[in-house]
Amino acid sequence: PSGHPWMFRDAVSDDRLLVNGHEVFVPPPGQVNEIGQPCYIMVNITIPVYTLKERCLQVVRSLVKREDYRNLEIVGSLYDELEDQPQILKDLKRIQRQLAETEETLADRES
């Protein structure tokens, strides 16, 4: 069996990071040396290319206290987006939906 999935987040903002260019990393099975100890696997953890809107929201979140978002003179829909902080559980649910849709598409192609 393969190892458990890994996701990486920014320690301060909780924004998603990429591992080897993907949101999720699952280590390959059986990575041990000749005496049975686990082998280390080198991975690259990088910042994704965020959209300009995502990056602007990140900067505003870092500069403005949450309770002061509604005092900003911005369009109303951005208040909700600012308050919708990054959360790993939301990302896990989104990834789970994507996997289910992919499996469904593959099953439709096979039938």
N, CA, C and O atoms as a GROMACS GRO file, in nm:
protein
  444
    1PRO      N    1   0.083  -0.120   0.000
    1PRO     CA    2   0.000   0.000   0.000
    1PRO      C    3   0.086   0.125   0.000
    1PRO      O    4   0.197   0.126   0.054
    2SER      N    5   0.035   0.229  -0.060
    2SER     CA    6   0.109   0.356  -0.063
    2SER      C    7   0.089   0.429   0.069
    2SER      O    8   0.004   0.393   0.150
    3GLY      N    9   0.171   0.534   0.090
    3GLY     CA   10   0.159   0.613   0.211
    3GLY      C   11   0.035   0.700   0.209
    3GLY      O   12  -0.040   0.702   0.111
    4HIS      N   13   0.014   0.772   0.316
    4HIS     CA   14  -0.104   0.858   0.324
    4HIS      C   15  -0.080   0.986   0.246
    4HIS      O   16   0.034   1.026   0.226
    5PRO      N   17  -0.188   1.051   0.200
    5PRO     CA   18  -0.173   1.175   0.122
    5PRO      C   19  -0.121   1.289   0.208
    5PRO      O   20  -0.149   1.298   0.327
    6TRP      N   21  -0.044   1.375   0.145
    6TRP     CA   22   0.011   1.494   0.209
    6TRP      C   23  -0.037   1.618   0.134
    6TRP      O   24  -0.039   1.620   0.011
    7MET      N   25  -0.075   1.721   0.211
    7MET     CA   26  -0.106   1.852   0.155
    7MET      C   27  -0.022   1.952   0.233
    7MET      O   28   0.005   1.932   0.351
    8PHE      N   29   0.018   2.059   0.167
    8PHE     CA   30   0.102   2.159   0.231
    8PHE      C   31   0.033   2.294   0.229
    8PHE      O   32  -0.030   2.332   0.131
    9ARG      N   33   0.048   2.366   0.342
    9ARG     CA   34  -0.018   2.495   0.360
    9ARG      C   35   0.084   2.597   0.410
    9ARG      O   36   0.183   2.561   0.474
   10ASP      N   37   0.059   2.724   0.381
   10ASP     CA   38   0.140   2.831   0.438
   10ASP      C   39   0.110   2.838   0.588
   10ASP      O   40  -0.006   2.840   0.628
   11ALA      N   41   0.214   2.841   0.670
   11ALA     CA   42   0.197   2.836   0.815
   11ALA      C   43   0.125   2.958   0.871
   11ALA      O   44   0.060   2.948   0.975
   12VAL      N   45   0.134   3.072   0.805
   12VAL     CA   46   0.071   3.195   0.856
   12VAL      C   47  -0.068   3.214   0.798
   12VAL      O   48  -0.164   3.236   0.871
   13SER      N   49  -0.080   3.207   0.665
   13SER     CA   50  -0.206   3.242   0.598
   13SER      C   51  -0.297   3.121   0.576
   13SER      O   52  -0.416   3.138   0.551
   14ASP      N   53  -0.243   3.001   0.583
   14ASP     CA   54  -0.314   2.876   0.553
   14ASP      C   55  -0.347   2.862   0.404
   14ASP      O   56  -0.428   2.778   0.366
   15ASP      N   57  -0.284   2.945   0.319
   15ASP     CA   58  -0.303   2.931   0.175
   15ASP      C   59  -0.239   2.801   0.128
   15ASP      O   60  -0.142   2.754   0.186
   16ARG      N   61  -0.296   2.745   0.022
   16ARG     CA   62  -0.246   2.618  -0.030
   16ARG      C   63  -0.112   2.634  -0.097
   16ARG      O   64  -0.082   2.739  -0.155
   17LEU      N   65  -0.031   2.530  -0.087
   17LEU     CA   66   0.096   2.524  -0.157
   17LEU      C   67   0.093   2.400  -0.246
   17LEU      O   68   0.006   2.315  -0.230
   18LEU      N   69   0.186   2.391  -0.338
   18LEU     CA   70   0.194   2.276  -0.428
   18LEU      C   71   0.313   2.190  -0.390
   18LEU      O   72   0.416   2.239  -0.344
   19VAL      N   73   0.297   2.060  -0.410
   19VAL     CA   74   0.408   1.967  -0.388
   19VAL      C   75   0.431   1.894  -0.520
   19VAL      O   76   0.342   1.826  -0.571
   20ASN      N   77   0.550   1.910  -0.574
   20ASN     CA   78   0.583   1.856  -0.707
   20ASN      C   79   0.479   1.898  -0.812
   20ASN      O   80   0.446   1.822  -0.903
   21GLY      N   81   0.428   2.021  -0.797
   21GLY     CA   82   0.334   2.076  -0.894
   21GLY      C   83   0.189   2.034  -0.875
   21GLY      O   84   0.105   2.067  -0.958
   22HIS      N   85   0.158   1.962  -0.767
   22HIS     CA   86   0.021   1.914  -0.742
   22HIS      C   87  -0.024   1.955  -0.603
   22HIS      O   88   0.057   1.986  -0.516
   23GLU      N   89  -0.156   1.953  -0.583
   23GLU     CA   90  -0.210   1.990  -0.451
   23GLU      C   91  -0.191   1.879  -0.348
   23GLU      O   92  -0.182   1.906  -0.228
   24VAL      N   93  -0.185   1.755  -0.394
   24VAL     CA   94  -0.174   1.641  -0.303
   24VAL      C   95  -0.056   1.555  -0.344
   24VAL      O   96  -0.033   1.533  -0.463
   25PHE      N   97   0.018   1.506  -0.246
   25PHE     CA   98   0.129   1.414  -0.271
   25PHE      C   99   0.101   1.284  -0.199
   25PHE      O  100   0.074   1.283  -0.079
   26VAL      N  101   0.108   1.174  -0.272
   26VAL     CA  102   0.094   1.041  -0.212
   26VAL      C  103   0.225   0.968  -0.238
   26VAL      O  104   0.258   0.937  -0.352
   27PRO      N  105   0.302   0.940  -0.131
   27PRO     CA  106   0.431   0.874  -0.152
   27PRO      C  107   0.413   0.735  -0.211
   27PRO      O  108   0.316   0.666  -0.179
   28PRO      N  109   0.505   0.693  -0.296
   28PRO     CA  110   0.495   0.559  -0.353
   28PRO      C  111   0.515   0.453  -0.246
   28PRO      O  112   0.579   0.479  -0.144
   29PRO      N  113   0.460   0.334  -0.267
   29PRO     CA  114   0.472   0.228  -0.166
   29PRO      C  115   0.614   0.171  -0.159
   29PRO      O  116   0.690   0.177  -0.255
   30GLY      N  117   0.646   0.116  -0.043
   30GLY     CA  118   0.768   0.037  -0.028
   30GLY      C  119   0.898   0.111  -0.040
   30GLY      O  120   0.996   0.054  -0.085
   31GLN      N  121   0.903   0.236  -0.001
   31GLN     CA  122   1.027   0.311  -0.009
   31GLN      C  123   1.111   0.289   0.117
   31GLN      O  124   1.108   0.370   0.210
   32VAL      N  125   1.186   0.178   0.119
   32VAL     CA  126   1.273   0.146   0.232
   32VAL      C  127   1.412   0.111   0.180
   32VAL      O  128   1.427   0.068   0.065
   33ASN      N  129   1.512   0.128   0.266
   33ASN     CA  130   1.649   0.093   0.225
   33ASN      C  131   1.675  -0.055   0.252
   33ASN      O  132   1.584  -0.130   0.287
   34GLU      N  133   1.801  -0.096   0.236
   34GLU     CA  134   1.835  -0.239   0.246
   34GLU      C  135   1.818  -0.297   0.386
   34GLU      O  136   1.811  -0.419   0.401
   35ILE      N  137   1.810  -0.211   0.490
   35ILE     CA  138   1.789  -0.263   0.625
   35ILE      C  139   1.646  -0.235   0.676
   35ILE      O  140   1.618  -0.246   0.795
   36GLY      N  141   1.559  -0.198   0.583
   36GLY     CA  142   1.417  -0.183   0.617
   36GLY      C  143   1.375  -0.048   0.672
   36GLY      O  144   1.260  -0.032   0.714
   37GLN      N  145   1.465   0.048   0.675
   37GLN     CA  146   1.429   0.181   0.723
   37GLN      C  147   1.366   0.261   0.611
   37GLN      O  148   1.403   0.246   0.494
   38PRO      N  149   1.270   0.347   0.644
   38PRO     CA  150   1.208   0.430   0.540
   38PRO      C  151   1.310   0.518   0.470
   38PRO      O  152   1.400   0.573   0.534
   39CYS      N  153   1.297   0.532   0.340
   39CYS     CA  154   1.382   0.621   0.262
   39CYS      C  155   1.316   0.759   0.256
   39CYS      O  156   1.193   0.771   0.252
   40TYR      N  157   1.398   0.860   0.256
   40TYR     CA  158   1.347   0.995   0.240
   40TYR      C  159   1.321   1.021   0.092
   40TYR      O  160   1.399   0.980   0.006
   41ILE      N  161   1.213   1.088   0.065
   41ILE     CA  162   1.178   1.123  -0.072
   41ILE      C  163   1.184   1.274  -0.083
   41ILE      O  164   1.116   1.346  -0.009
   42MET      N  165   1.264   1.323  -0.175
   42MET     CA  166   1.276   1.467  -0.196
   42MET      C  167   1.154   1.516  -0.274
   42MET      O  168   1.120   1.461  -0.379
   43VAL      N  169   1.089   1.620  -0.222
   43VAL     CA  170   0.978   1.681  -0.292
   43VAL      C  171   1.002   1.831  -0.299
   43VAL      O  172   1.072   1.887  -0.216
   44ASN      N  173   0.943   1.894  -0.398
   44ASN     CA  174   0.951   2.039  -0.413
   44ASN      C  175   0.819   2.101  -0.370
   44ASN      O  176   0.714   2.073  -0.429
   45ILE      N  177   0.824   2.184  -0.269
   45ILE     CA  178   0.706   2.255  -0.221
   45ILE      C  179   0.716   2.398  -0.273
   45ILE      O  180   0.813   2.468  -0.244
   46THR      N  181   0.617   2.439  -0.350
   46THR     CA  182   0.622   2.569  -0.415
   46THR      C  183   0.492   2.647  -0.394
   46THR      O  184   0.389   2.591  -0.356
   47ILE      N  185   0.500   2.775  -0.418
   47ILE     CA  186   0.382   2.861  -0.415
   47ILE      C  187   0.318   2.854  -0.552
   47ILE      O  188   0.386   2.872  -0.653
   48PRO      N  189   0.187   2.827  -0.560
   48PRO     CA  190   0.122   2.825  -0.692
   48PRO      C  191   0.111   2.965  -0.751
   48PRO      O  192   0.130   3.064  -0.681
   49VAL      N  193   0.081   2.971  -0.877
   49VAL     CA  194   0.053   3.100  -0.941
   49VAL      C  195  -0.092   3.134  -0.908
   49VAL      O  196  -0.185   3.081  -0.969
   50TYR      N  197  -0.109   3.221  -0.812
   50TYR     CA  198  -0.243   3.263  -0.773
   50TYR      C  199  -0.295   3.364  -0.876
   50TYR      O  200  -0.217   3.433  -0.942
   51THR      N  201  -0.428   3.370  -0.890
   51THR     CA  202  -0.486   3.475  -0.974
   51THR      C  203  -0.459   3.609  -0.907
   51THR      O  204  -0.431   3.616  -0.787
   52LEU      N  205  -0.469   3.715  -0.984
   52LEU     CA  206  -0.449   3.849  -0.928
   52LEU      C  207  -0.548   3.874  -0.815
   52LEU      O  208  -0.513   3.932  -0.712
   53LYS      N  209  -0.672   3.831  -0.834
   53LYS     CA  210  -0.775   3.850  -0.730
   53LYS      C  211  -0.738   3.774  -0.603
   53LYS      O  212  -0.747   3.829  -0.493
   54GLU      N  213  -0.695   3.647  -0.618
   54GLU     CA  214  -0.655   3.568  -0.500
   54GLU      C  215  -0.541   3.636  -0.426
   54GLU      O  216  -0.542   3.646  -0.304
   55ARG      N  217  -0.442   3.682  -0.501
   55ARG     CA  218  -0.326   3.746  -0.440
   55ARG      C  219  -0.365   3.875  -0.369
   55ARG      O  220  -0.315   3.903  -0.260
   56CYS      N  221  -0.452   3.954  -0.430
   56CYS     CA  222  -0.500   4.077  -0.366
   56CYS      C  223  -0.573   4.047  -0.235
   56CYS      O  224  -0.553   4.114  -0.134
   57LEU      N  225  -0.658   3.945  -0.237
   57LEU     CA  226  -0.728   3.905  -0.115
   57LEU      C  227  -0.628   3.864  -0.007
   57LEU      O  228  -0.646   3.898   0.110
   58GLN      N  229  -0.524   3.790  -0.045
   58GLN     CA  230  -0.421   3.749   0.051
   58GLN      C  231  -0.353   3.871   0.115
   58GLN      O  232  -0.333   3.874   0.236
   59VAL      N  233  -0.320   3.970   0.032
   59VAL     CA  234  -0.250   4.088   0.083
   59VAL      C  235  -0.341   4.167   0.176
   59VAL      O  236  -0.298   4.210   0.283
   60VAL      N  237  -0.466   4.187   0.136
   60VAL     CA  238  -0.560   4.261   0.222
   60VAL      C  239  -0.578   4.187   0.354
   60VAL      O  240  -0.580   4.249   0.460
   61ARG      N  241  -0.593   4.054   0.350
   61ARG     CA  242  -0.607   3.976   0.474
   61ARG      C  243  -0.486   3.994   0.565
   61ARG      O  244  -0.499   3.995   0.687
   62SER      N  245  -0.368   4.008   0.504
   62SER     CA  246  -0.247   4.021   0.586
   62SER      C  247  -0.232   4.160   0.646
   62SER      O  248  -0.164   4.178   0.747
   63LEU      N  249  -0.296   4.260   0.585
   63LEU     CA  250  -0.278   4.398   0.629
   63LEU      C  251  -0.394   4.452   0.712
   63LEU      O  252  -0.377   4.547   0.788
   64VAL      N  253  -0.512   4.393   0.696
   64VAL     CA  254  -0.633   4.446   0.761
   64VAL      C  255  -0.688   4.342   0.858
   64VAL      O  256  -0.696   4.223   0.825
   65LYS      N  257  -0.725   4.387   0.976
   65LYS     CA  258  -0.786   4.296   1.073
   65LYS      C  259  -0.921   4.248   1.021
   65LYS      O  260  -0.992   4.322   0.953
   66ARG      N  261  -0.955   4.126   1.053
   66ARG     CA  262  -1.079   4.066   1.005
   66ARG      C  263  -1.201   4.152   1.040
   66ARG      O  264  -1.291   4.169   0.958
   67GLU      N  265  -1.203   4.205   1.160
   67GLU     CA  266  -1.318   4.285   1.204
   67GLU      C  267  -1.327   4.419   1.130
   67GLU      O  268  -1.429   4.488   1.139
   68ASP      N  269  -1.221   4.458   1.058
   68ASP     CA  270  -1.221   4.584   0.986
   68ASP      C  271  -1.249   4.569   0.836
   68ASP      O  272  -1.253   4.669   0.765
   69TYR      N  273  -1.268   4.447   0.786
   69TYR     CA  274  -1.293   4.426   0.643
   69TYR      C  275  -1.410   4.512   0.594
   69TYR      O  276  -1.402   4.574   0.488
   70ARG      N  277  -1.517   4.515   0.671
   70ARG     CA  278  -1.639   4.585   0.626
   70ARG      C  279  -1.625   4.737   0.632
   70ARG      O  280  -1.714   4.809   0.586
   71ASN      N  281  -1.515   4.786   0.688
   71ASN     CA  282  -1.488   4.931   0.687
   71ASN      C  283  -1.416   4.974   0.560
   71ASN      O  284  -1.404   5.094   0.534
   72LEU      N  285  -1.369   4.880   0.482
   72LEU     CA  286  -1.300   4.912   0.357
   72LEU      C  287  -1.401   4.961   0.253
   72LEU      O  288  -1.515   4.915   0.250
   73GLU      N  289  -1.359   5.053   0.171
   73GLU     CA  290  -1.445   5.104   0.065
   73GLU      C  291  -1.422   5.022  -0.061
   73GLU      O  292  -1.351   5.062  -0.153
   74ILE      N  293  -1.484   4.904  -0.062
   74ILE     CA  294  -1.472   4.812  -0.175
   74ILE      C  295  -1.611   4.759  -0.209
   74ILE      O  296  -1.706   4.777  -0.132
   75VAL      N  297  -1.622   4.695  -0.323
   75VAL     CA  298  -1.750   4.639  -0.365
   75VAL      C  299  -1.793   4.532  -0.264
   75VAL      O  300  -1.710   4.458  -0.212
   76GLY      N  301  -1.922   4.526  -0.236
   76GLY     CA  302  -1.976   4.440  -0.131
   76GLY      C  303  -1.942   4.293  -0.143
   76GLY      O  304  -1.920   4.226  -0.042
   77SER      N  305  -1.936   4.241  -0.264
   77SER     CA  306  -1.908   4.098  -0.281
   77SER      C  307  -1.769   4.060  -0.231
   77SER      O  308  -1.744   3.945  -0.194
   78LEU      N  309  -1.677   4.157  -0.228
   78LEU     CA  310  -1.542   4.127  -0.180
   78LEU      C  311  -1.536   4.110  -0.029
   78LEU      O  312  -1.447   4.042   0.022
   79TYR      N  313  -1.631   4.169   0.044
   79TYR     CA  314  -1.636   4.147   0.189
   79TYR      C  315  -1.648   3.997   0.218
   79TYR      O  316  -1.574   3.942   0.299
   80ASP      N  317  -1.743   3.933   0.149
   80ASP     CA  318  -1.766   3.790   0.172
   80ASP      C  319  -1.643   3.709   0.135
   80ASP      O  320  -1.607   3.614   0.204
   81GLU      N  321  -1.579   3.746   0.024
   81GLU     CA  322  -1.461   3.672  -0.019
   81GLU      C  323  -1.344   3.692   0.078
   81GLU      O  324  -1.268   3.598   0.102
   82LEU      N  325  -1.330   3.811   0.135
   82LEU     CA  326  -1.227   3.833   0.235
   82LEU      C  327  -1.253   3.749   0.360
   82LEU      O  328  -1.161   3.693   0.419
   83GLU      N  329  -1.379   3.743   0.398
   83GLU     CA  330  -1.416   3.669   0.519
   83GLU      C  331  -1.409   3.517   0.498
   83GLU      O  332  -1.403   3.441   0.595
   84ASP      N  333  -1.410   3.474   0.372
   84ASP     CA  334  -1.400   3.332   0.340
   84ASP      C  335  -1.253   3.292   0.338
   84ASP      O  336  -1.193   3.274   0.232
   85GLN      N  337  -1.197   3.277   0.457
   85GLN     CA  338  -1.055   3.248   0.474
   85GLN      C  339  -1.020   3.110   0.418
   85GLN      O  340  -1.104   3.020   0.417
   86PRO      N  341  -0.895   3.091   0.373
   86PRO     CA  342  -0.852   2.959   0.329
   86PRO      C  343  -0.861   2.859   0.444
   86PRO      O  344  -0.824   2.889   0.557
   87GLN      N  345  -0.911   2.739   0.414
   87GLN     CA  346  -0.922   2.633   0.514
   87GLN      C  347  -0.894   2.500   0.448
   87GLN      O  348  -0.943   2.473   0.338
   88ILE      N  349  -0.815   2.419   0.514
   88ILE     CA  350  -0.779   2.290   0.456
   88ILE      C  351  -0.901   2.200   0.439
   88ILE      O  352  -0.907   2.123   0.342
   89LEU      N  353  -0.998   2.207   0.528
   89LEU     CA  354  -1.117   2.122   0.515
   89LEU      C  355  -1.196   2.155   0.389
   89LEU      O  356  -1.248   2.065   0.324
   90LYS      N  357  -1.204   2.283   0.354
   90LYS     CA  358  -1.272   2.321   0.230
   90LYS      C  359  -1.196   2.266   0.110
   90LYS      O  360  -1.257   2.217   0.015
   91ASP      N  361  -1.064   2.273   0.115
   91ASP     CA  362  -0.984   2.219   0.004
   91ASP      C  363  -0.999   2.068  -0.006
   91ASP      O  364  -1.007   2.013  -0.117
   92LEU      N  365  -1.002   2.000   0.106
   92LEU     CA  366  -1.020   1.854   0.104
   92LEU      C  367  -1.154   1.817   0.042
   92LEU      O  368  -1.161   1.724  -0.038
   93LYS      N  369  -1.260   1.888   0.077
   93LYS     CA  370  -1.392   1.861   0.020
   93LYS      C  371  -1.392   1.888  -0.130
   93LYS      O  372  -1.451   1.812  -0.207
   94ARG      N  373  -1.326   1.998  -0.173
   94ARG     CA  374  -1.319   2.031  -0.315
   94ARG      C  375  -1.242   1.922  -0.391
   94ARG      O  376  -1.285   1.880  -0.499
   95ILE      N  377  -1.131   1.878  -0.336
   95ILE     CA  378  -1.052   1.773  -0.402
   95ILE      C  379  -1.131   1.642  -0.407
   95ILE      O  380  -1.126   1.570  -0.507
   96GLN      N  381  -1.203   1.612  -0.301
   96GLN     CA  382  -1.286   1.490  -0.299
   96GLN      C  383  -1.393   1.496  -0.408
   96GLN      O  384  -1.419   1.396  -0.475
   97ARG      N  385  -1.457   1.613  -0.425
   97ARG     CA  386  -1.557   1.630  -0.532
   97ARG      C  387  -1.493   1.611  -0.669
   97ARG      O  388  -1.550   1.545  -0.756
   98GLN      N  389  -1.375   1.669  -0.688
   98GLN     CA  390  -1.305   1.656  -0.816
   98GLN      C  391  -1.272   1.510  -0.846
   98GLN      O  392  -1.288   1.464  -0.959
   99LEU      N  393  -1.226   1.437  -0.745
   99LEU     CA  394  -1.195   1.295  -0.765
   99LEU      C  395  -1.320   1.216  -0.800
   99LEU      O  396  -1.317   1.130  -0.888
  100ALA      N  397  -1.431   1.245  -0.732
  100ALA     CA  398  -1.556   1.176  -0.760
  100ALA      C  399  -1.602   1.204  -0.903
  100ALA      O  400  -1.649   1.114  -0.972
  101GLU      N  401  -1.590   1.330  -0.946
  101GLU     CA  402  -1.629   1.366  -1.083
  101GLU      C  403  -1.539   1.296  -1.185
  101GLU      O  404  -1.588   1.250  -1.288
  102THR      N  405  -1.411   1.288  -1.156
  102THR     CA  406  -1.318   1.220  -1.246
  102THR      C  407  -1.351   1.072  -1.256
  102THR      O  408  -1.352   1.015  -1.365
  103GLU      N  409  -1.377   1.008  -1.142
  103GLU     CA  410  -1.413   0.866  -1.142
  103GLU      C  411  -1.542   0.843  -1.219
  103GLU      O  412  -1.554   0.745  -1.292
  104GLU      N  413  -1.639   0.933  -1.202
  104GLU     CA  414  -1.766   0.923  -1.272
  104GLU      C  415  -1.745   0.935  -1.423
  104GLU      O  416  -1.805   0.860  -1.501
  105THR      N  417  -1.662   1.028  -1.463
  105THR     CA  418  -1.632   1.047  -1.606
  105THR      C  419  -1.565   0.923  -1.664
  105THR      O  420  -1.600   0.879  -1.773
  106LEU      N  421  -1.470   0.866  -1.592
  106LEU     CA  422  -1.401   0.746  -1.638
  106LEU      C  423  -1.499   0.628  -1.648
  106LEU      O  424  -1.493   0.550  -1.743
  107ALA      N  425  -1.588   0.616  -1.552
  107ALA     CA  426  -1.687   0.507  -1.554
  107ALA      C  427  -1.780   0.523  -1.673
  107ALA      O  428  -1.818   0.424  -1.736
  108ASP      N  429  -1.819   0.649  -1.705
  108ASP     CA  430  -1.906   0.673  -1.820
  108ASP      C  431  -1.836   0.635  -1.951
  108ASP      O  432  -1.900   0.584  -2.043
  109ARG      N  433  -1.708   0.660  -1.959
  109ARG     CA  434  -1.633   0.626  -2.080
  109ARG      C  435  -1.621   0.475  -2.100
  109ARG      O  436  -1.621   0.425  -2.212
  110GLU      N  437  -1.612   0.402  -1.987
  110GLU     CA  438  -1.599   0.256  -1.994
  110GLU      C  439  -1.729   0.188  -2.031
  110GLU      O  440  -1.728   0.076  -2.084
  111SER      N  441  -1.842   0.254  -2.004
  111SER     CA  442  -1.970   0.188  -2.033
  111SER      C  443  -2.024   0.221  -2.170
  111SER      O  444  -2.131   0.173  -2.207
   0.00000   0.00000   0.00000
